[in-house]
Amino acid sequence: MGNRKSALFTESELEEYQELTYLTQKEIITVFNRFKQLVSLSDETLTVDELKQFRLYKEHCFELPELQANPFKDRIVDVFSSDAPAGSLSFEDFLDMMSVFSDSAPKSVKTEYAFMIYDFDGDDFISGDDRVDGISINR
């Protein structure tokens, strides 16, 4: 198993990702493999290092079963994207998203991100306009 880990990540990378997320090292590798599957939808052939730097188009993120039927999928990807307003996800963005949605993430973290998803204008308040935007997504 050590060889498999070292092919994807150094031990220090795995330790750092584990420290920064709510995921185990095994879960981090699983998330990386899911990211790699989504990247393959873009017809890219990349090395492991290139994959770590690759930005996944929002539309490819929507192929995740967890997002396919979610009316807020656009907002979810936007909130986790470090490339706003484009909404593409790097591996680290993707890892953050999967970490927050994992069973191990505390409810307080999940609540914070849920708030950001509903705060459409990013003003740190859920205003009437935010509620209207939320309702219109569900129509």
C-alpha distance (Angstrom), angle and dihedral (degrees) to the residues before:
residue distance angle dihedral
M1 . . .
G2 3.82 . .
N3 3.80 89.9 .
R4 3.76 91.7 52.4
K5 3.81 91.9 51.9
S6 3.78 93.2 47.6
A7 3.81 91.1 51.7
L8 3.82 90.0 61.5
F9 3.78 105.6 25.1
T10 3.75 139.2 5.8
E11 3.78 114.4 -114.4
S12 3.82 89.3 -109.1
E13 3.82 91.6 52.3
L14 3.79 90.6 51.9
E15 3.79 91.7 47.1
E16 3.81 91.3 49.3
Y17 3.81 93.1 48.4
Q18 3.80 89.8 47.7
E19 3.81 90.3 50.9
L20 3.81 92.1 49.8
T21 3.81 97.6 44.9
Y22 3.78 140.3 42.9
L23 3.80 91.4 -114.1
T24 3.78 134.4 103.8
Q25 3.80 120.0 -124.4
K26 3.80 89.6 -104.0
E27 3.82 90.6 52.1
I28 3.82 90.5 49.1
I29 3.79 90.0 55.5
T30 3.82 89.8 47.8
V31 3.82 90.2 51.1
F32 3.81 89.9 49.6
N33 3.81 90.3 52.1
R34 3.82 90.4 50.1
F35 3.82 89.2 49.9
K36 3.80 89.2 50.0
Q37 3.83 90.5 52.1
L38 3.80 90.9 52.7
V39 3.82 91.5 47.4
S40 3.81 88.7 54.9
L41 3.83 87.1 64.8
S42 3.81 87.8 68.5
D43 3.82 91.8 58.6
E44 3.79 91.3 -117.7
T45 3.80 121.6 146.8
L46 3.78 105.9 -157.7
T47 3.77 139.5 167.2
V48 3.80 119.6 -119.4
D49 3.82 90.8 -100.0
E50 3.81 91.4 49.1
L51 3.81 90.1 48.8
K52 3.80 90.0 55.4
Q53 3.84 88.7 56.6
F54 3.82 97.1 39.0
R55 3.82 119.9 111.5
L56 3.80 114.0 -139.8
Y57 3.80 116.4 -140.7
K58 3.78 115.2 -117.5
E59 3.81 91.6 -119.6
H60 3.81 90.7 58.9
C61 3.81 90.1 51.6
F62 3.79 87.8 57.7
E63 3.81 88.2 67.0
L64 3.81 89.3 73.5
P65 3.81 108.2 107.0
E66 3.82 87.8 -133.6
L67 3.81 90.5 61.4
Q68 3.81 104.6 30.8
A69 3.79 97.4 90.9
N70 3.80 97.1 25.9
P71 3.81 111.4 113.7
F72 3.82 89.2 -155.0
K73 3.81 95.0 55.0
D74 3.82 92.1 115.1
R75 3.80 91.7 52.8
I76 3.80 92.9 44.0
V77 3.79 92.4 55.0
D78 3.82 91.6 43.4
V79 3.81 92.3 52.2
F80 3.80 92.9 51.6
S81 3.82 95.8 40.7
S82 3.79 118.0 103.5
D83 3.80 86.0 -164.9
A84 3.80 100.1 69.0
P85 2.96 129.7 -161.6
A86 3.83 92.7 21.5
G87 3.78 91.2 58.8
S88 3.80 97.2 -146.7
L89 3.80 117.6 146.6
S90 3.78 128.2 -135.3
F91 3.78 118.0 -153.6
E92 3.80 89.3 -97.9
D93 3.83 91.3 51.0
F94 3.80 89.1 49.0
L95 3.81 90.7 47.8
D96 3.82 90.4 51.4
M97 3.79 90.9 50.6
M98 3.79 93.7 48.8
S99 3.80 90.3 45.5
V100 3.81 93.7 53.3
F101 3.80 91.1 48.0
S102 3.81 92.9 47.3
D103 3.79 121.4 106.3
S104 3.82 88.7 -116.4
A105 3.81 96.1 62.3
P106 3.81 113.3 101.0
K107 3.79 118.2 -111.3
S108 3.81 89.7 -118.0
V109 3.82 90.2 61.8
K110 3.80 92.1 45.2
T111 3.81 89.3 50.0
E112 3.81 92.2 50.2
Y113 3.80 91.7 53.3
A114 3.81 92.7 43.3
F115 3.80 87.4 55.1
M116 3.83 91.0 51.5
I117 3.81 90.3 49.7
Y118 3.82 91.2 54.6
D119 3.82 93.8 41.5
F120 3.81 93.6 83.8
D121 3.80 96.2 173.6
G122 3.81 94.5 44.0
D123 3.81 95.5 -128.0
D124 3.83 94.6 129.6
F125 3.81 91.7 -111.3
I126 3.79 131.4 92.4
S127 3.78 97.9 -130.5
G128 3.78 131.1 -178.3
D129 3.80 89.1 -95.5
D130 3.82 90.3 53.4
R131 3.80 90.2 52.2
V132 3.80 91.1 49.0
D133 3.82 90.0 49.7
G134 3.81 89.9 49.8
I135 3.78 92.5 50.0
S136 3.81 93.1 47.1
I137 3.81 90.9 54.1
N138 3.79 89.0 58.5
R139 3.80 94.3 53.3
